[in-house]
Amino acid sequence: MENNITTISREELEELREAFGKIDIDNSGYVSDYELQDLFKEASLPLPGYKVREIVEKIILVTDSNKDGKINFEEFVSIIQELKSKDVSKSFRKSINKKQGITAIGGTSAISSEGTQHSYSEEEKVAFVNWINKALQDDPDCKHLLPMNPSDASLFKSLADGILLCKMINFSQPDTIDERAINKKKLTPFTISENLNLALNSASAIGCTVVNIGSQDLQEGKPHLVLGLLWQIIKVGLFADIEISRNEALIALLNEGEELDQLMKLSPEDLLLRWVNYHLANAGWQKISNFSQDIKDSRAYYHLLNQIAPKGDDHEQLPIKIDFTGFHDKNDLRRAEYMLQQADKLGCRQFVTPADVVAGNPKLNLAFVANLFNTYPGLHKPDNSSYDLNLLEGESKEERTFRNWMNSLGVSPYVNHLYSDLSDALIIFQLYDMTRVPVDWSHVNKPPYSLLGGNMKKIENCNYAVELGKTKAKFSLVGIAGHDLNEGNPTLTLALVWQLMRRYTLNVLSDLGEGEKVNDEIIIRWVNQTLANANKKTSITSFKDKSISTSLPVLDLIDAIASKAVRPEMVKREDLSYQDKLNNAKYAISVARKIGARIYALPDDLVEVKPKMVMTVFACLMGRGLNRIK
């Protein structure tokens, strides 16, 4: 780069951080190189597409230091500095609409000699406080914390003991955390730290990216990290039923001539957009293409509310009439307020204020619409039975575990559907990087793919992914070809994904063991030795050992690693029914997460003794045990 690089002021840095945050929708701290085009578009840079691609390719060679195709904020700023120095970015500052209510907090960055502060959205804080107050208002364990005041910083203090976070995870994904593992009384710095570990490791297990967050950050209430984590947890809950296998009425959103499997590949965001447009079409109103610019005047929302409001047809619900009086008000803010008063009739005045609607806040409007969908979908499953019902089975628990593991590592884009989202192998290449399998990114085709020949580009990627697995990673990929990944063959795709997850887990152990290669035999030997040293009567012969179904070897191992973590009265040891085994497994997994083991396995994996997932449980506990020794 040239020496006369234009310096960027603190004010511009904040504006750039805001633009970056709009594209980094999952708060991972990264955008993908192909998302930079969206970033330039967001900033209305006057550049044709081919020019943007040239700049992206050139800049990535210089700034993307680890060649993972991901750009962090610092790298993004250096791209902008280069662009500004060439006078192509004069309109950049003007074009980013500064949102209202951005609050600055301490913390400086080395990018600028002036330093830069982290910022957080006051609107998000208010929205999340109101949502938590409503979600947990009847929970006796939260009475000392709720209701929080949305207009002060009480959110950041209230989350500091970990209880609220654990409760919100269970609200979004019921049964993730065994309540018996949460420390609720006579809290000490140690038991608070355990709660926060439990929350972070459980958030990770439901697919939240927690790569750059530690329990100390939450205890200190660092706002940008707290809000980033909370948004992910809330979104998991909001999106849980926006999935055709969970809600067959979504079939009504099929376009003419469209196959069901095409609809099933849509992300929850895309399904929500299609849901809104379905109702707008029925209302005779024009479609929207986003949850920002297109909803600012509230008029689409008026029509949506009118379509989904109960009409009293089914005798179970009283009719709710949507009053259109405010629809014609000339003032956008007043019109938004009148619209939200109508949403309140449906019990759905959540996430947005009139100012958030008028400002077109995409995150909060998305949450507002998702909550509307979950409360009043207004859809009826078509009578047509010509659909392939096998497609509606939904993902298996194993598939969900793998998907959550990938998302927790911060892969981009977010994986909503395991097979279709891996069909271009971009996620697999990122996982190779994370498992230290070198990827030559110059061999990788990146989106956007053309309509003609686009799938060939994806297959080329998949061929390269299989080749890397065989030659560099030394995985067993007998009979697996690139087209198997591209077509989403479940058995063969899972074979590769499992070996990636296994390698990732074993790498952690190798790091703790000074680089010694770890295999199943070494883990089993370590488990039995640790149990024997702690005078435990349990042991395992393999990861298929039937005794693992009781979870007693796991619980004894946790007790050997972290004494007093397991409360004996919570564990049933004799005459175990299936429910007793399940209760032991739930408790074992939650306590393991509480002592710092990042476990993705589910209680059923222990009860049913699924060897692959059982291996990851013992490997993670071994990692925790070795860490303690170090």
C-alpha positions in Angstrom: 0.0 0.0 0.0 1.1 3.6 -0.5 2.5 5.6 2.3 0.2 8.5 1.9 -2.8 6.5 3.2 -5.6 8.8 4.3 -6.1 8.8 8.0 -9.6 8.0 9.4 -11.0 10.1 12.2 -12.7 8.7 15.2 -16.1 9.8 14.0 -15.6 8.0 10.6 -14.4 4.9 12.5 -17.6 4.8 14.4 -19.6 5.1 11.1 -17.5 2.4 9.5 -18.1 0.1 12.6 -21.8 0.7 12.2 -21.7 -0.2 8.5 -19.6 -3.3 9.3 -22.2 -4.3 12.0 -25.0 -4.1 9.5 -23.4 -6.8 7.4 -21.9 -8.7 10.4 -25.5 -9.7 11.3 -24.4 -12.5 13.7 -21.9 -10.3 15.6 -19.1 -12.8 14.9 -16.6 -9.9 14.3 -16.0 -11.0 10.7 -17.5 -10.6 7.3 -16.7 -12.8 4.4 -14.8 -11.4 1.5 -17.8 -11.9 -0.8 -20.0 -9.9 1.7 -17.7 -6.9 1.1 -19.7 -6.3 -2.0 -22.8 -5.9 0.2 -20.8 -3.6 2.4 -19.8 -1.3 -0.5 -23.4 -1.4 -1.7 -24.6 -0.4 1.8 -22.3 2.5 1.6 -23.5 3.5 -1.9 -19.9 3.5 -3.3 -20.1 4.6 -6.9 -18.3 1.5 -8.3 -19.4 -1.1 -10.9 -19.5 -4.7 -9.8 -16.4 -5.8 -11.7 -14.4 -2.9 -10.1 -15.5 -4.0 -6.6 -14.4 -7.5 -7.4 -11.0 -6.3 -8.6 -10.5 -4.3 -5.4 -11.7 -7.1 -3.2 -9.2 -9.6 -4.8 -6.3 -7.2 -4.6 -7.0 -6.0 -1.1 -7.5 -9.5 0.3 -4.1 -10.5 -1.0 -2.7 -7.8 1.2 -5.0 -7.6 4.2 -6.5 -11.1 4.7 -3.5 -12.2 6.7 -4.6 -15.8 7.4 -6.2 -16.3 3.9 -9.4 -17.6 5.4 -11.7 -15.4 3.2 -12.8 -13.6 6.4 -12.2 -9.9 7.1 -12.3 -8.5 10.6 -13.0 -4.8 11.3 -9.3 -3.8 11.4 -8.8 -5.3 7.9 -11.9 -3.6 6.7 -10.7 -0.2 7.9 -7.4 -0.7 6.0 -9.4 -1.5 2.8 -11.4 1.7 3.3 -8.1 3.7 3.9 -6.8 2.4 0.6 -10.0 3.3 -1.2 -10.2 6.8 0.4 -6.6 7.5 -0.7 -7.7 6.8 -4.2 -10.7 9.2 -3.9 -13.2 6.5 -4.6 -14.8 6.8 -1.2 -15.8 10.4 -0.9 -19.4 9.5 -0.6 -18.7 6.8 2.0 -19.2 8.9 5.1 -22.3 10.7 3.8 -23.9 7.5 2.7 -24.0 5.7 6.0 -27.1 6.8 7.8 -26.1 7.3 11.4 -28.6 5.5 13.5 -30.1 7.3 16.5 -29.0 6.4 20.0 -25.5 4.9 19.4 -23.9 5.0 22.8 -20.1 5.1 23.1 -18.3 3.1 25.8 -14.7 2.7 26.8 -12.1 0.5 25.1 -9.7 1.7 22.5 -8.3 0.1 19.3 -4.9 0.5 17.9 -6.2 1.4 14.4 -6.1 5.1 15.0 -3.7 7.2 17.1 -6.9 8.9 18.5 -8.2 5.5 19.5 -11.7 4.2 18.9 -14.5 3.3 21.3 -16.8 0.3 21.1 -20.3 1.4 20.5 -23.6 -0.3 21.2 -27.2 0.3 20.1 -29.4 1.8 22.8 -32.4 0.6 20.8 -31.2 -3.0 21.0 -30.6 -2.7 24.7 -34.2 -1.4 25.3 -35.7 -4.1 23.0 -33.8 -6.9 24.7 -34.6 -5.7 28.2 -38.3 -5.6 27.4 -38.2 -9.0 25.9 -36.4 -10.6 28.9 -38.8 -8.8 31.3 -41.8 -10.4 29.6 -40.2 -13.8 29.0 -39.1 -14.4 32.5 -41.6 -12.3 34.5 -43.1 -15.4 36.3 -39.8 -17.1 37.0 -39.2 -17.2 40.8 -35.4 -17.5 40.4 -35.3 -14.1 38.6 -37.4 -12.1 41.0 -34.2 -10.4 42.4 -33.3 -9.2 38.9 -36.6 -8.4 37.2 -38.1 -6.2 36.0 -35.0 -4.4 34.7 -35.2 -0.7 33.7 -34.8 -0.4 30.0 -33.6 3.2 30.2 -30.5 2.5 32.4 -27.6 0.1 32.4 -29.3 -2.5 34.7 -29.2 -5.1 31.9 -25.5 -5.4 32.0 -25.4 -5.7 35.8 -28.4 -8.1 35.9 -26.7 -10.6 33.6 -23.5 -10.7 35.7 -24.4 -13.6 37.9 -25.3 -15.9 34.9 -28.8 -16.8 36.1 -30.7 -14.7 33.6 -28.5 -15.9 30.7 -29.1 -19.6 31.6 -32.8 -18.9 31.9 -32.9 -17.1 28.5 -31.1 -20.0 26.8 -33.8 -22.4 28.2 -36.5 -20.0 27.1 -35.1 -20.0 23.5 -34.2 -23.7 23.4 -36.1 -25.5 26.2 -34.2 -28.2 28.2 -30.7 -27.1 27.0 -29.6 -26.5 30.6 -30.5 -28.7 33.5 -31.9 -26.3 36.1 -30.3 -28.3 38.9 -26.9 -27.3 37.6 -27.5 -23.5 38.0 -26.1 -22.0 41.1 -29.0 -19.9 42.5 -28.3 -19.1 46.2 -25.5 -17.7 48.3 -23.5 -16.8 45.2 -19.8 -16.4 45.4 -17.3 -15.2 42.7 -16.6 -18.9 42.0 -20.2 -20.0 41.7 -21.0 -17.0 39.5 -18.1 -17.9 37.2 -19.5 -21.5 37.0 -23.0 -20.1 36.0 -21.4 -17.9 33.3 -19.3 -20.9 32.0 -22.5 -22.9 31.9 -24.3 -20.2 29.9 -21.5 -19.7 27.4 -20.9 -23.4 26.8 -24.7 -24.0 26.5 -25.0 -21.0 24.1 -22.3 -22.6 22.0 -24.2 -25.9 22.0 -27.3 -24.3 20.5 -25.2 -22.7 17.7 -24.3 -19.2 19.1 -20.8 -17.9 18.2 -19.0 -17.4 21.5 -15.4 -17.4 20.1 -14.4 -14.0 21.5 -16.4 -13.9 24.8 -15.3 -15.1 28.2 -17.1 -15.3 31.5 -15.0 -12.3 32.7 -16.5 -10.1 29.9 -20.0 -11.0 31.0 -19.2 -10.4 34.6 -17.9 -7.0 33.7 -21.0 -6.4 31.6 -19.2 -5.3 28.4 -22.2 -4.0 26.5 -21.3 -4.8 22.9 -20.4 -8.4 23.9 -23.5 -8.9 26.1 -25.8 -7.5 23.4 -24.1 -9.6 20.7 -24.6 -12.8 22.7 -28.1 -11.9 23.7 -29.2 -11.3 20.2 -27.9 -14.7 19.1 -29.8 -16.4 22.0 -33.0 -14.5 21.3 -32.8 -15.2 17.6 -32.5 -19.0 18.2 -35.8 -18.9 20.0 -37.5 -16.6 17.5 -36.4 -18.8 14.6 -37.1 -22.2 16.2 -40.4 -22.8 14.5 -39.7 -21.0 11.2 -38.8 -24.3 9.7 -41.1 -26.3 7.4 -40.4 -29.6 9.2 -41.7 -27.9 12.4 -44.5 -26.0 10.8 -46.0 -27.7 7.8 -48.4 -24.7 7.1 -45.4 -23.0 5.6 -46.0 -25.1 2.5 -48.6 -22.5 1.7 -45.7 -20.1 0.8 -44.7 -22.2 -2.2 -44.5 -20.2 -5.4 -46.2 -21.5 -8.5 -44.0 -24.2 -10.2 -41.6 -24.3 -7.2 -40.5 -27.7 -5.7 -40.8 -28.2 -2.0 -37.1 -28.9 -1.5 -36.4 -25.4 -2.9 -38.6 -23.8 -0.2 -36.9 -25.9 2.4 -33.5 -24.5 1.5 -34.6 -21.0 2.5 -33.2 -19.4 5.6 -35.6 -18.3 8.4 -35.0 -14.7 7.3 -36.0 -15.5 3.7 -39.0 -17.5 4.8 -40.2 -14.6 7.0 -39.9 -12.2 4.0 -41.9 -14.6 1.9 -44.5 -15.0 4.7 -44.9 -11.2 4.8 -45.3 -11.0 1.0 -47.8 -13.8 1.0 -50.1 -11.8 3.3 -49.4 -8.5 1.4 -50.3 -10.2 -1.9 -53.6 -11.3 -0.3 -54.2 -7.7 0.8 -53.5 -6.4 -2.6 -50.4 -4.4 -1.4 -47.0 -4.3 -3.0 -44.3 -6.7 -1.9 -41.3 -5.8 0.3 -37.7 -7.0 -0.3 -36.2 -6.2 3.1 -37.0 -5.3 6.7 -35.3 -1.9 6.6 -36.1 0.5 3.8 -39.4 -1.1 2.7 -41.1 -1.0 6.0 -40.2 2.5 7.2 -43.7 4.0 6.4 -45.4 1.2 8.5 -48.0 0.7 5.7 -46.9 -2.8 4.8 -47.1 -3.6 8.6 -50.7 -2.3 8.7 -51.8 -4.7 6.0 -49.8 -7.6 7.5 -51.5 -7.1 10.9 -54.9 -6.9 9.2 -54.3 -10.2 7.4 -53.1 -12.2 10.4 -55.5 -10.8 13.1 -58.0 -13.5 14.2 -61.3 -13.1 12.3 -63.3 -15.3 14.8 -63.8 -18.0 12.1 -62.7 -20.9 14.3 -64.8 -20.1 17.4 -61.6 -20.5 19.5 -60.4 -17.0 19.2 -62.3 -13.8 19.4 -62.0 -11.5 16.4 -59.5 -8.7 16.6 -60.2 -5.6 14.4 -57.2 -3.7 13.1 -58.0 0.0 13.0 -56.7 1.7 9.8 -57.3 5.3 11.1 -53.6 6.0 11.5 -52.7 4.5 8.1 -53.3 7.9 6.4 -51.4 10.0 8.9 -48.8 12.2 7.1 -46.2 11.9 9.9 -44.1 8.7 9.7 -43.4 8.5 13.5 -47.1 9.0 14.4 -48.1 6.4 11.8 -45.6 3.9 13.3 -47.0 4.6 16.7 -50.6 4.0 15.6 -49.5 0.8 13.8 -47.8 -0.5 17.0 -50.9 0.2 19.0 -52.6 -2.2 16.6 -49.8 -4.8 17.1 -50.4 -4.4 20.8 -54.0 -5.7 20.3 -52.3 -9.0 19.1 -49.9 -9.0 22.1 -47.0 -8.3 19.7 -45.8 -4.9 20.6 -42.2 -6.1 21.0 -38.7 -5.3 19.8 -39.5 -2.0 17.9 -40.4 1.5 18.9 -41.8 3.9 16.3 -38.3 5.4 15.8 -36.9 1.9 15.1 -39.6 1.3 12.4 -39.0 4.7 10.8 -35.2 4.3 11.0 -35.5 0.9 9.3 -33.5 -1.0 12.0 -33.1 -4.4 10.2 -32.3 -6.5 13.3 -35.2 -5.2 15.5 -37.7 -5.2 12.6 -36.7 -8.8 11.8 -37.3 -9.7 15.5 -40.7 -7.9 15.4 -41.8 -9.8 12.4 -40.6 -13.2 13.7 -42.6 -12.6 16.9 -45.7 -11.8 14.8 -45.2 -15.0 12.8 -44.8 -17.1 16.0 -48.0 -15.6 17.5 -50.3 -15.4 14.5 -48.9 -17.1 11.4 -52.2 -16.9 9.6 -51.4 -19.9 7.4 -53.3 -23.1 6.6 -51.7 -26.2 5.4 -52.7 -26.9 1.8 -55.0 -29.9 1.3 -52.8 -31.0 -1.6 -51.1 -34.2 -0.5 -48.8 -34.5 -3.5 -45.7 -33.4 -1.5 -43.0 -35.8 -0.6 -43.6 -36.2 3.2 -40.1 -37.7 3.7 -38.8 -34.2 3.1 -40.7 -33.0 6.1 -39.0 -35.2 8.6 -36.6 -32.4 9.7 -33.1 -32.7 10.8 -31.9 -35.5 13.1 -30.4 -34.7 16.5 -27.0 -35.7 15.1 -27.4 -33.2 12.2 -28.4 -30.5 14.5 -25.4 -31.1 16.8 -23.0 -30.8 13.8 -24.8 -27.7 12.6 -24.6 -26.0 16.0 -20.9 -27.0 16.3 -20.1 -25.2 13.0 -22.1 -22.1 13.8 -20.5 -21.8 17.3 -17.1 -21.6 15.6 -18.3 -18.6 13.6 -18.5 -20.0 10.1 -19.9 -17.6 7.5 -22.6 -17.7 6.3 -24.6 -19.1 9.2 -25.6 -22.7 8.5 -29.4 -23.1 8.6 -29.7 -26.3 6.6 -26.8 -28.7 6.9 -26.7 -30.2 3.4 -27.9 -27.4 1.1 -25.7 -24.8 3.0 -22.6 -27.0 2.5 -23.3 -27.6 -1.2 -20.5 -25.2 -2.3 -18.0 -26.4 0.3 -17.2 -22.9 1.5 -18.2 -23.9 5.1 -16.0 -27.0 4.8 -13.0 -25.0 3.8 -13.4 -22.8 6.8 -13.6 -25.9 9.0 -10.4 -27.2 7.4 -8.7 -23.9 8.3 -9.9 -24.3 11.9 -8.7 -27.8 12.0 -5.3 -26.8 10.6 -5.7 -28.4 7.2 -4.1 -25.9 4.8 -6.5 -24.5 2.2 -5.3 -22.8 -1.0 -8.0 -20.2 -1.2 -6.9 -19.2 -4.7 -8.3 -22.6 -5.8 -11.7 -21.8 -4.2 -14.6 -20.3 -6.2 -16.5 -17.7 -4.3 -20.1 -16.4 -4.6 -22.0 -14.9 -6.2 -22.3 -17.8 -8.6 -23.7 -17.2 -12.1 -26.9 -18.8 -13.1 -25.1 -20.5 -16.0 -22.2 -22.7 -14.8 -22.7 -21.7 -11.2 -23.2 -25.2 -10.0 -20.1 -26.4 -11.9 -18.2 -23.9 -9.7 -19.7 -25.4 -6.6 -18.8 -28.9 -7.7 -15.2 -27.8 -8.4 -15.1 -26.6 -4.8 -16.6 -29.9 -3.5 -14.0 -31.9 -5.5 -11.2 -29.8 -4.0 -12.8 -30.3 -0.5 -12.7 -34.1 -1.0 -9.2 -34.0 -2.4 -8.0 -32.0 0.7 -9.7 -34.5 3.0 -7.9 -37.4 1.4 -4.4 -35.9 0.8 -3.9 -33.2 3.5 -6.2 -34.3 6.3 -5.7 -38.0 5.7 -9.4 -38.6 6.3 -11.1 -41.9 5.4 -13.3 -40.7 2.5 -13.7 -44.0 0.5 -16.4 -43.7 -2.1 -17.0 -40.0 -1.5 -16.9 -37.7 -4.5 -17.4 -33.9 -4.9 -20.9 -34.4 -6.3 -22.0 -36.2 -3.2 -21.3 -33.1 -1.1 -22.9 -30.9 -3.8 -26.1 -33.0 -3.9 -26.2 -33.2 -0.1 -25.9 -36.9 0.2 -26.6 -37.2 4.0 -24.5 -40.3 4.8 -21.4 -39.2 2.9 -21.6 -35.6 3.9 -21.9 -36.6 7.6 -18.9 -38.9 7.2 -16.7 -35.9 6.3 -18.3 -33.5 8.8 -17.8 -36.1 11.6 -14.1 -36.4 10.8 -13.7 -32.6 10.9 -15.4 -32.4 14.3 -13.3 -35.3 15.6 -10.1 -33.7 14.3 -11.0 -30.3 15.9 -11.7 -32.0 19.3 -8.4 -34.0 19.2 -6.4 -30.9 18.2 -7.4 -29.3 21.4 -6.1 -32.3 23.3 -2.9 -32.4 21.3 -2.3 -28.8 22.2 -2.7 -29.5 25.9 -0.5 -32.6 25.6 2.5 -30.7 24.1 1.6 -31.9 20.6 1.3 -35.6 21.4 -1.1 -37.3 18.9 -4.3 -38.4 20.7 -6.5 -41.3 19.8 -9.4 -43.2 21.3 -7.2 -45.6 23.2 -5.3 -42.7 24.9 -8.5 -41.0 25.9 -10.0 -44.3 27.4 -6.7 -44.9 29.3 -6.7 -41.4 30.7 -10.4 -41.7 31.7 -9.9 -45.0 33.6 -6.7 -43.8 35.2 -8.3 -40.6 36.4 -11.3 -42.5 37.8 -9.0 -45.0 39.6 -6.9 -42.2 41.1 -10.0 -40.7 42.6 -11.1 -44.1 44.0 -14.2 -44.3 41.7 -15.7 -47.7 41.1 -16.7 -46.9 37.5 -14.6 -47.4 34.4 -15.2 -47.8 30.6 -13.9 -50.5 28.2 -14.7 -48.4 25.0 -17.0 -45.6 23.8 -19.6 -48.3 23.3 -19.6 -49.5 26.9 -23.2 -50.1 28.0 -22.4 -48.6 31.5 -22.2 -45.2 29.8 -26.0 -45.2 29.4 -26.2 -44.5 33.2 -23.9 -41.5 32.8 -22.3 -42.6 36.1 -18.8 -42.8 34.5 -19.2 -39.3 33.2 -20.4 -37.9 36.5 -17.6 -39.7 38.4 -15.1 -38.3 36.0 -16.4 -34.8 36.5 -16.2 -35.2 40.3 -12.6 -36.5 39.9 -11.7 -33.4 37.8 -13.6 -30.8 39.8 -14.5 -31.9 43.3 -17.9 -30.7 44.7 -19.1 -29.8 41.2 -21.5 -32.8 41.3 -24.1 -32.8 44.0 -24.5 -36.5 45.0 -28.2 -36.1 45.9 -28.9 -35.2 42.2 -27.6 -38.5 40.9 -29.5 -41.8 40.9 -27.2 -44.8 41.0 -29.3 -47.9 41.3 -32.4 -49.4 39.7 -32.3 -46.9 36.9 -35.4 -46.4 34.6 -35.0 -44.8 31.2 -36.1 -41.5 32.8 -33.5 -41.8 35.5 -30.8 -42.4 32.9 -32.0 -39.3 31.0 -32.0 -37.2 34.1 -28.5 -38.3 34.9 -27.4 -37.5 31.4 -29.0 -34.0 31.4 -27.3 -33.3 34.7 -23.9 -34.7 33.6 -23.8 -32.6 30.4 -24.9 -29.4 32.2 -22.3 -29.9 35.0 -19.6 -30.7 32.5 -20.3 -27.3 30.7 -20.4 -25.6 34.1 -16.8 -26.7 34.9 -15.7 -25.4 31.5 -16.1 -28.3 29.0 -17.5 -27.2 25.7 -19.8 -30.2 25.0 -22.1 -30.4 22.0 -23.5 -33.8 22.7 -27.1 -34.3 23.8 -28.3 -36.3 26.8 -29.8 -38.9 24.4 -26.3 -39.5 23.0 -25.2 -40.8 26.5 -28.4 -42.7 27.2 -28.3 -44.4 23.8 -24.4 -44.7 24.0 -23.7 -43.2 20.6 -20.0 -43.8 20.3 -19.0 -40.8 18.2 -20.7 -38.3 20.5 -19.6 -40.2 23.6 -16.0 -39.8 22.4 -16.4 -36.1 22.2 -17.8 -35.9 25.8 -14.8 -37.8 27.3 -12.4 -35.9 25.1 -13.7 -32.5 26.2 -13.5 -33.7 29.9 -10.0 -34.9 29.3 -9.2 -31.5 27.9 -10.6 -29.9 31.0 -8.7 -32.3 33.2 -5.4 -31.6 31.4 -6.0 -27.9 31.5 -6.3 -28.1 35.3 -3.0 -29.8 35.6 -1.3 -27.3 33.3 
